[in-house]
Amino acid sequence: MSLESADPIELPIELPIEPPAEPSAPEFAHVPVLSHELIEGLALQPYGHYLDATVGGGGHSRLILAAFPEVTVTAIDQDEQAIAAATANLAEFGDRVQFCHTNFAEYDPGDRLFDGIIADLGVSSAQFDRGDRGFSFRHAAPLDMRMNQQQDLTAAEIINTWDEVELARIFYTYGEERLSRKMARRIVEKRPLHTTDQLAELIFYSVPHSYRYGRIHPATRVFQALRIVVNRELEVLETLIQTAPQWLKPEGRIGIISFHSLEDRIVKHRFRESEVLRVLTKKPIVPTEQEIRDNGRSRSAKLRIAARRSESD
């Protein structure tokens, strides 16, 4: 575990922009982070029923299903490609796993209660690595960034139609980008912009030379801010933490893995403020040095776990 922190957002380092590769259809593969810690923290029950609110490629769900032969999982995701990949990955478990294509903020379990709920937030490696999704500027791609590709709002619409003040606000609020006004002004001057590489290059040359070659590419925070706004990531997280505890059986546990301080701050405070939950992790659980060496994208992950209070609490 690490000390609780209100440090600036921990952002993934983006590599220099690469020329577009030949079209391909990579598999939706994703290495689950903090998997041992999450499974241990859930205290799995032999006949338990669990909700994976962000199934992705199915990595965490596979570990839950493999723990006991009687365990069942409801797996949801707003990304159709993730649902398809998880369905294939977990096919061996048959009807022990049920899939639902939806955002966890819109999910309704009805009268069903779960022994545990997990949510692995943010963008998966598969979404970053697929050039056609527009989450990363490593590849030239349309400015999309939609996790649910059935929704209307895209990053292109924000970049090309929102005014300068609003662009600067979201870059600063959701990316903590200190040069947000300069970047927003340059975007408005040069739009329309349609692809990830166009936007990244414009941002690169809109900032002072000394700012271009820091620890991260100068467009990294802007891309994060756009992704958060397109997918309403903080809004739906608030909804999940407000409603999900009601879906738990007494003493059922919820574990949430976040990847930047905006998310982690919400999880920490809402867990503490909840009248339904009892916090089990006073400090966030973070990856071991070995996991970070094996999977560099795990380095900013933080896991917090809470349990639904019983009548005796």
Secondary structure, 3 states (H helix, E strand, C coil): CCCCCCCCCCCCCCCCCCCCCCCCCCCCCCCCCCHHHHHHHHCCCCCCEEEECCCCCCHHHHHHHHHCCCCEEEEEECCHHHHHHHHHHCHHHHHHEEEEECCCCCCCCCCCCEEEEEEECCCCHHHHHCHHHCCCCCCCCECCCCCCCCCCCCHHHHHHHCCHHHHHHHHHHHHCCCCHHHHHHHHHHHCCCCEHHHHHHHHHCCCCHHHHCCCCCCCHHHHHHHHHHHCCHHHHHHHHHHHHHHHEEEEEEEEEEECCHHHHHHHHHHHHHCCCEEECCCCCECCCHHHHHHCHHHCCCEEEEEEECCCCC
